[in-house]
């Protein structure tokens, strides 16, 4: 199991994790939101995956020139195995397990 030793959260920038094996991971907001593991975002119910696209026009936005900045409103622990993020775009159903976070690490070592 991949256990975090330290988790640093910046609601406007992202999450950094220092793992117990000495590895370090850095996740930006847009990347984290795009990697949401919930059923809606992954298409697990046989539906089309709903991948977050920051540049996609929002039909509900009456001011199309204004694009709200993505941020994390709340990050909370889910047991001792994951975190749940409440996003500023209203999405909050994704539970990011520590295994999932380690698998999606984008550092040069993990991309190999």
N, C-alpha and C positions, 0 to 999 in steps of 0.2 A: 504494500500500500504506500502511496505517496503522501507523506505527512508534511504539512507546512510547519516551519519553525516560527516564522514571523510573517504576518500579513499587514502591509501598509495600504491604506485605502485613501484615495483622493477622489472625492465625489465629482470633481470637474476634470480629472486627468485619467484615472484608471486604478489598477491594482498591481502591486508588486508583491511577490511571494519569495521568501527565502525558504527553501526546502531542507529537511533534516539531512539529506545526503550532500548538502553544500551547493546545490543548484540554485540559480536565481532566475525567476520569470517576471516579465514585465508585460502587462496587458493594457492596451489603450482602450478607451471607452467604445469607440465604434467597432473595433475588433471583438471586444467582449459581447457587445449587443448582437453582432452578426453571428457569433458562435453560441447563441442561446440554445440550450439543449431541450427546451420544452417541446411538447407534442405539436403545437401549432407551428413553431418555427422550423421544426425538422420534417414536418409532414407525416408524422408517425400514425395518424389516423387515416392514411390513404389520400390525404388532401395535398394540394400543392404546397411545398414549403414556403413559409412567409419570412424570407430573409430580409433583415433590416437594410434599407437602402437610404442613406442620409440625403441623397440628392433627388430622390423621387418626390414629385409634387404631392402634397397632401390635399385631397379634395375637400377636406373639412376646414382647411385654413382659409379664412376670408381675406387674408393679406399674404398673397403668394410670394411677395418679395421678402417677407420676414420668415426666417427659418429658425425656430427655437433651437438653442444649443442643447445637445444631448448631455445629460448628467445622471448620476445615480442619486436618487432621493434618499435611499436607505439600503444598507447592506446588513444582513443579519445571518447569524449562524443557523444552520440546520443540523441539529445533532452535533456530532463531532466529525462529520464526513463531508460537509458541503456548506455553501453560502447561497442565499437567495438575494437577488437584486431587484429593487423597486426602481424602475427607470422613469425618467421624466417624460417619456412618450406614452406613459400609461401601462406599459408592459411590466408584469411582475410574476409570471408563472414559472420562470426558469429556475431550476435548482442546479447550480454549478458544483458538481462533486469535485473533490480535490483530484481524483483520478482524471476527470474530464479536463480540469484546468491544466494538469501536467501534460496531458496528451496534446492540448492545443498551444503549448508554449511555442513561440516563434523565434526563439534565439537560434543563432547559427548552429550550435551543437544539436539542437532538437530537429532542425530542418534537414539534417543529413539523412 
